[in-house]
Amino acid sequence: MSEAQMNGAVPSAATQTTFTNDSRVSCSGGGGPLGHPQVWLTLGSNGQVTCPYCSHNFAAAQQADGS
């Protein structure tokens, strides 16, 4: 798991997508006063999952490059 995945994603006005090679990812909303509790999410059968707190999207890396 990469450093970015371990530390979560920083929410913004636009929905972000992080591509990963892992089936489990963590999201903390970036931590600090603008973050949310760290949650662990498992990619679904479609290779995607969305954080229920900040709507950050995570997707399997093979979907990013079409393989």
N, C-alpha and C positions, 0 to 999 in steps of 0.2 A: 504494500500500500504506500502511495506516495505521501510526501509531507503535506501537500495541499489537501489530500483526502483525509489525513489524520486530523488536520486543523479545521476542516469544514470549509464552508464557502461563505463569502461575504455577500449578503443580500443587496440588491440594488433595485431601482425602479423597473428595470428590464429583467425578465426571467433569464437566468443563466443556465447553461448546461455544461456539466463536467463529464468527459468521457473517461471510462475506467476499464481496466483489465480484471478487476475484482468483482465478485458477485455480491459483496457486502461493502457498504460505504458508510462513513459517518458525516454528520452535518451538525454544526453548532451555530450556524448563522454568523460566523466570524468571531464569536466570543465578545467579551466586553459588554458594555451597556446596550449595544444594538443587537446582540446575539440572542440565542435561545438555548435551552438545555440541549446538551449533546445527545443526539439520537443515532442509532445504528439502523440502517435501512438495507433491505435485501432486494436486488434487482428482480423484477417479475419475469414471467415467461416470455414477455415481449422485449426483455433486455433493458427495461427502463424502470425508474422509480422517482417519485417526487417527494421532497421533504414536506411533511404536513404543516410545519411551522412557517417556513419562508418561501416555499414553492420552488426551491432550487431543484433543477432536474439533473439526474444522473443517468447515463446511458452506457451500454457496453461499447467498448472501443471499436469492435469489428463493425458496428453500425455506422461509425463515423467515416470509415474508409471503404465501406461497401463490401468487405470480405466476409 
